[in-house]
Amino acid sequence: MILAGSAFCCDLPEDWSVAREPGCSIGTAPETLMGFRPNVVLRESQVDEGPDTLAAISQANLRGVGDGIPGTLVLQVDPLQQHGVEQRRITMLSPVRPEDVHGNTICVISIQHLAVAHGVVAELTLSLPLFDFQPGDPHHQILETLRPLPDGQRGLPPTRSQVPEPTLDVWASSHDGAPRESLSVVALPRLVLPDEPITIGSVTAAALVKGAQRGLIPRLKGEARDELAEAGLVDRKGRLAGNGFWYGSHFHQGLPWLLNTTAPANTDFRFWMTDSTTVFLCPHPELAGKFLLGWDTTYDFFRILLTWVRHRPSWPLELNLSLTTEQVQAKVESGAAPPTTTPEAAEFSAQRWSTWSLDCLAADRTVTWFHTPSRGDVLAFAAPPPDERRRVILEQDPMDPLWAALIRAVITASEELL
């Protein structure tokens, strides 16, 4: 089946339905997944073509992400060559509450594919639940089929877009030999949760962490008791009450994780994951000395996790660095750039590095990576023998980005241990 607009089209599975609405064409799957019906939306408009038109349109769309679904996180921006034409692909995560799952929040992945040809820009957006997405699956392959309609069938859409001049990433544009828009325009989203988290002090947070290590909420006194009593988790004698039993069940049964970073300061983001819901405890992002105790559905929690690590898209690099532990330590602590042999490695090494780690506290599972402000992240691995104690391998693989590695690590541990 073909989904056609005025100037572009794409292929759909035969059992999908097609509809035309003002300004767009919509393809819809026959069945819902987790209460959400996978779909693709094709929008088109006329544009004045130039060398940096695609970069300008992509950047304008990235600026507008914050005007869409609150909490939407941009995962990555990919430059593509398809049908002999350069294109863009923007991948995002958004929280959605389908009615079919009783208002519970799920995470939807949306992939926006942009192409410019014959004075028309096409925007084809695929949306489906994150847990049902696999790169290269039939849903994903729909994006690969976006193409201009043949001569004689191709017309012009009724709308015209005026796109401002883009701000370019000078290094990436020079490196790739094509205009690359600056991705610094992507704003970090705020934490959007099903319910407002509870704000507590450091004493209460420390008491909860200590109790959680024993799988419970301890009998509390003083400030900690008063704060949790006000939130309805304990009574005035410090005994569990109301939602306190629910939070306590996560401390007892949930898989415990610790996310830690050295920048801008040592901060611990703890969470306890069950099959359906996840409870977290983290420093308040705006109030010094305060903490947030909150929850989200496990189906949406990866968006929260990636928001907390301040994930930003970056132009993909292929990096494989072998450094001594002393070189890595010197870079993180004093900014001393290690020796490099490629332009990509030199550019990455010139950035400021901060260290992050995600640890499963119930098993020997750790993911460690180094983050930069504008050139992405590298995963860290111990070097193979006999150098495993003296050297570290740092990798950035565009085909296996950090966000995918983090999701895979948590899912794998949960499937084995829950």
Beta strands, then each sheet from edge to edge (+ up, - down):
strand 1: 2-4
strand 2: 8-11
strand 3: 17-21
strand 4: 24-28
strand 5: 39-46
strand 6: 73-82
strand 7: 85-96
strand 8: 106-117
strand 9: 120-129
strand 10: 147-148
strand 11: 198-201
strand 12: 255-261
strand 13: 267-273
strand 14: 277-283
strand 15: 290-297
strand 16: 319-324
strand 17: 354-360
strand 18: 365-371
strand 19: 377-382
strand 20: 391-396
sheet 1: 1+ 2- 10+
sheet 2: 3+ 4- 5+ 9- 8+ 7- 6+
sheet 3: 11+ 15- 14+ 13- 12+ 17- 18+ 19- 20+ 16-
end
